[in-house]
Amino acid sequence: MDIKDKKILVLGLSKSGIAAAKCLAKRGALVFITEGKEPKAEYEAQISELNKTNIQVETGGHSEDFISGAMLAVTSPGIPPHSEIMQKLRKLNIPVISEIELAYELTQTPFIAITGTNGKTTTTALAAHILNTAYNAVPCGNYGLPPCDMLDEDLDYFVCECSSFQLEYTRKFTPKISVFTNFTPDHIDWHNGLENYFNAKAKIFKSPQAPVYSVLNAKDERLLDFSKDCDGKVFLFGAEIGNNCSFVRNDMIFYKKDGKEEKIIDLKDCPLIGEHNYQNIMCAVICAKLTGVENDKIKHAIMTFKVPAHRLEKFAQSGKTVFYNDSKATNPEASLVAIRSFNNCDVTLIAGGRDKNTDLKEFCEAVKKHIKTVILIGEATERFEKNLKNNGFDNIIKEKTFDDAVTTSIKLTPDVVLLSPACASFDMFSGYEERGEVFKRNVLSKINN
């Protein structure tokens, strides 16, 4: 990409936007960052530092003078295609790409791209952890650092978590391995429809962005069907289908390529629990095998892996009660996988927050089968309560504050207290990370006093 002395626009003062701006400036581009909102106080020092490197920054809007004349715009992932700034850029015929696409254009290091509705972060972290037993690989993208921050490092692989927002703005991004963990409705408003959401993710499995290998979830009916149309050599995980797959048989994970199967690990040796996590492991195993990592290294890496925070994270125990933080479950589909991880035990579920108004039928059925008590909080309380009761579950406690919910859950002394909200956090917290950290601090302070 010829960018020296060319005007390039960066949309937004996000982590990825700042990484893209610094990367472009270092390579001689004339960089202009345009931020639609007035910046938070913590950004003031950063803006000052950017200005010192001749990166121009405007905030509080997108002026015509600032935008015009750019050869390219690199967008932060939160800006939807139907936004005002995107409409302006289309009128000016300024192409828009994501920071991931920019990094791809500026490096020869291959990408392993991991997308899907749920499970992306755990799979990304685990795949990078395994690959690092044989290579220099980093988790990046929507998890970890933006790849533009690491272009000057001596790397063998970028293991890149890719959101639909990031993939929406790719045109040439061609991973060596493309992974699709699962697909359920989410981000429909941002994409203006469910099919647009699917297509944003699906593009890295088809020409002209086709990978060498396409890796998809055989347990997901839509992805199993989609796998028949994928380019690249297709591998499935979660079921023994075809000659290229990873699957569980007799409580062991196997890998099969061209019909030849190999045992990788016993489930009892896996630190991650639940069917969804076994799928994450199988997926990461395929990525590792396709890059040439040996079986003993794969097994050892799986056994030493620590789950990323806020994803069915076991963090405390008091008496018989074990506490799990699954704050990353911001929709009912994500909570399902955590709920189904527990069988034949007394589980108290803390759920609720800002409602995404997605269908709750499957969620309610799983709660009825696996959960003894539900504590509801936040804006979603009434709709969740109504749906649960309509589905025959009425052991429900409503609390007005997050602190009260934690206190009540501890007093119940169940086998498991599970925070898996099935909702966004923005009615109470800045994001799922803050919600999870507050939960952990709150629990630890109460059980240790």
N, C-alpha and C positions, 0 to 999 in steps of 0.2 A: 504494500500500500504506500503510495507516494504522498506523504503528508507534510514534508518539510516546507515551511513558509506558507502553508495552506490554512485558511481559516476553518476551524472545526468548532462546532457548537456542542456543549455538554449540557444536557437537560437535568437539572436537579443537583442539590448539594448532598446527595446520598453517599454512603460509603463507596459504592461502585462508581458513582459519578466523579467523586474526588480522585479515586484511583485512576480512572480513565483520563482525567484532565492532567494529572501529573505525568502519566505515561506518555501522553501525546506531546506535552511541553518538552519533555526530555528528548523526544525525537524530532524536535524542531518545528512542531505545528504552532499556529497562532490560536490559542485556546480561549474560548469565551464560555463561561458557565452562566446559564440563566436559570434562576430559581423563582418559581411563581409565588412562593410564600415569603413573608418576612422571616429571616433566619432566627432560630433560637439563640439565646445568649451564648451557649457553649460553642456556637459556630463562628463567633466574631474573631477569635484568635486564629482559627483555621483560615478564614477569609483573608485576614491580614497576611498570613504566610503564603497563601496562593498568589496574592497580589505582588509579593516580593519576587516571585518566579515568573512575573509577566503574564500570569493568567488573569484575565479580566473577569470580574464577577458582578452580576446585577441581581438584585433581589426584589421581591414584591411585584413581579410581573414579567412579561416577555415583550420587550420593546422591538418595534420593527427595525430600528437602526442596529440594534444588537444582533438580531437574527440574520438580517439580509447579508448576502455575500458568502455564506458558509458553504463549503463543498460537501459537508457531511454533518449529521447530528448524531451524538451518542446519548442514548436516553437512560435515565434511571428506571428501574423495573416497575415502579408504581404508577407511571403515567399511562393511562389507557389510550387506545387508538382513536377514540371519539372525543378526546379532550381538545380544548381550544388551541393549545400550542401545536398539537399534531395537525389540526386542520390548517393552521398558518403555514406549517412546513410543507404540507402537500401543495398548497397554492404556490409556494415559492420553488417547488420542485427540488427540495432539499431531502435527500435520502436519509432514513433513520435506521440506525443499527443499535444493538445492545452492547453492553460492555463485554459480554462473553464473546460476541462476534468480533469485536475489536481485538481482543486478546488473541483469538484464533488467527486473525489476519496477520498478527505481528510476531508469531512464533512458529517454529517447526515441531514443538513438543506435542505429541498426540493427546487427545482428550478422551476420557471415558465420561460420557454424559449420562447423568441419572435423573430421570424425570418421573412424574406420577403424582397422584393426588396425595397419597400418604406413604410413609416409609422412606422417603428420599434421603432424609438426613442420616438416619441410622445406617442405611445401605451405603451412602457415600463415605461416612466415617469408617465403617467396617472394611469396605473395599480398599480404601487408602491405607488403613492399618495393616491389612494383609499384604498389599503390594509393597509396603515399606520393608518387608522382610527380605525382598530381593532387589528392589529398585528405590530410587528417590522419587516418591510420589506425594502429592499434597491434596488434601480435601480443599475445595474452593467453590466459588460461585455463590449460590444462595446460602451455603454453609461454609464457614471459614472466611478466608480473605478473598477479595476479588482477584481473578487470575491476572489482571493488569498489574497488580502489586507485586507479582512474582515472575514477571517475564525475564528478568535478568538473572534468575537463579538457575543453577544447573539441575534441571529436572528431567525425569524420564517420562512421567505422566502427570497430567492434570486430571484429578478425579473430581468432576464438577457437578454439583447439584444444580439442576436447571429448573427454574420455575416456568410456568406457562407465560408469565409476564416477560421473562427474559427471552424465551424462545420465540415469542410473537415477533420480535424485531431481529430475527436472524434470517439470512438469505443464502450465505455461503458456508456457515458453520457445519462442518462435517466431522463428527467424532469417529474415532477408530471403533469404539464400542458405544452403542446407544442402548440405554436401559429404560424400560417402562414398568414401574413397580406395580401400579394398579390404576384404575380410573373410576372415580365417582363424581357426582355433581359438586362443583365448587366454582367460585369466581365467575359466576354466570353474568352478573351485571358488568363486570370489567370487560369481558369478552363479547358482550352483546349476544349471548346465547351459548347453549351447551355444546353445540357442534363446533363453534369457533374455539371454545376452550379445548376440546379434543384435538382439533386440527393444529393448534399451536404446538401441542406436545408431539403430535404424530409426524410433523414435518421432518424430524431428524431420523426417521426410519424409512424415508422415501427419497427417491431422486428429486431434485439435484443435491440433497443433503444426506444421501444414503451412507450409512456406516459400513465398515467391513463386517461387523457382527451386530445383529439385532437381538436383544435379550428381553423377553417379555414374560409376564405372569400367566401361567397356564390355568390358574384358578380363577382368573378374571375372564368371564365369557366374552366380553367385548374385545379384550386384548388377544384372547386365543383366536378369535375370528379375524382380527386385524393382522395377526402374525402371518396369515396366509398371503397377505398382500405386501408384506415388508420386503425391502431390499436388503442385501447383505445376507450372510449366513445366519439363519435364525436358530436361537437357543431358547428353550422354555424352562421355567423353573416352577416348582410346586407340584408337579405331577410327571409321571413317567410317560411322556408322549413323544413318539418319534425317536430318532437316533441321536439327537443332540439336546440334552436336558440335564437338570439337577432335580432330585426328588428324594422323598423319605420312604424307606422300606424297613420294616422291623426296627423302628426307632433308630435308624442310622441314615445319614445323609450321603447320597451317592452322586457322582458326576458321570455323565455319559457323553462321549463324543464319537461320532461316526460308528455308533453301535457298541463301542467298547466302554464298559463301566468300571469305575473305581470307587471304593469306599473312601470317604473323606473324614467323617467324625461321627461319634455316637451322640445322640441328642442329650444324654445325661451329662456330657462334657461341655455343653454349650451354656454360657452364662446368661444368654438371653432366653426369656420364656415366652410361650405363646406361639400359635400358628403363624401369626404375622411376622414374628421375629425369625422363625424358621425359614419363612419365605425370603426375608432379608438376607439371611445367611446363605441360602442356596444361590441367590442372585449374586452375592459377592464372591462366592466360590467360582461361579462361571467366569466372572471378570478376571479373577486371579489365574484360573487355569488357561484362559485365552491369552494371557500375557506371559505364561510360562512359569508361574510360581509352583514350586514343588509341594506335594501333598503334606509332608510333615511340617513345612513352614506354614501352610494354610491352617492346619489343625492347631498348631501352637498359637498362631495369631488370634484365631477365634476364641480359644480358651483364655487368652489374656486381654480380650477386648472389654472396654468399659463403655456402657451405653451413654450417648450424649445426654446432657441434662434435659429434663422436662419431657422425656419420652419413656414412659413406663419405668421411671428411675426409682429403684429401691434405695431409700436413703436413711431409714431409721426403723428401730423396733423398740417397743415398750411392752414388756411382758410377752404375751402371745401375739400382740398386734403388730403387724408389719405395715409400713407406710410407703405408698408409691405415688410419685409425682408424675402425672401424665398431662401436664398443662398444655403441651403442644397439641393436644387433641382439641382443635378449635371447630370441629364439625362433628355431627353424629357418627359419620362413617369412621372417622379416626377413633372415636371412643369405643366403637364396636370391637375393634381388635384388642383393646385393653380389657374390656369387660369379658370377652370370651376367653381370656387367658386364665381365668380363675374358675375352677370347678369344685363342687362339693365342699365349700367353705363359706363362712360367714363374712360377707363383703359389704362394707358401707361405701357407697359411691357419693362423692360430692360433685354435683353438676350444675350447670347454669352459667349465665353471663349475658352477653349480647347475642340475641337469637339471630341465626342466619336463615330462619324460616324454611329449612329443608325438611323433607319428609321424615317423620319420627317412628314410623311403623316398625322397621327392623330394629331400631334402637330400643323401643319398648319391649319387643319380643326378647331381645338379648338380656335386658334388665330383669325381666320376669324369670328367666331361666338361671341367671348367674348371680344376681344381686339380692341381698336380704333387705337392706335399707337404702333409700335415696334421700340425700339432703340437697335441697334446691336453693339456689341463691340467684340474685341478679334479675335483669329484665325478662329473662326467658321463663321465670318461675311458673307463671300461670299457664302458659301453653304447654310446658313440659308436664306439669301436674295433670292437666286435663287429658293429655294424650296417654299418660301412664295409667290413669284411672280407667279410661275408656278401654284399655287393653288388659284390665284385670289386675293391675298392680297398685296397691294403695298404702303400702308401708312407706309413707313419704313424710319428711320433716321439712318445713320451710323456715329458713333463717334470713334475717334482714342484713346481716353483715358476714363478711368472710371469716372474721375472727370467731363469731358465734358458731359458724358451721364447723370449724376445726375443733372448737371446744366440745361441741355435741358429739362429733365423730369419735373423739377420744373417750368420752364418758360411756359410749355404747360398748366399748371393749370388744370389737369384732376381731376376727382373724386378720382382716385386711381393711385398711382405709385407703381408698383409691380416689385421688383427684383426677378426674378425666371429664372436663367440663362440657364437651360437645358444643361449645359456643365460643365466640370471640370474647376477648377480655376487656374491651374498651369501655364498658360501663363502669368498671372498677379500677382498671390498670392500664398502663401504657402499652402493654403487649403481653403475650403468653410468658415471656421470660420473667418479667416482673411478678406476674401472678404465681409462677412456680417458685421463685425465690422467696416470696412472702410466705407461701405455704410451708416451705421447708423451715424457714426461720421460726414461724409460728408454732409448728409442731414441735421442733426441737426445744424451744423455750418452755413449752408447756410440759413436755414429758421429762425434762431434766430439772424441773423445779419441784 
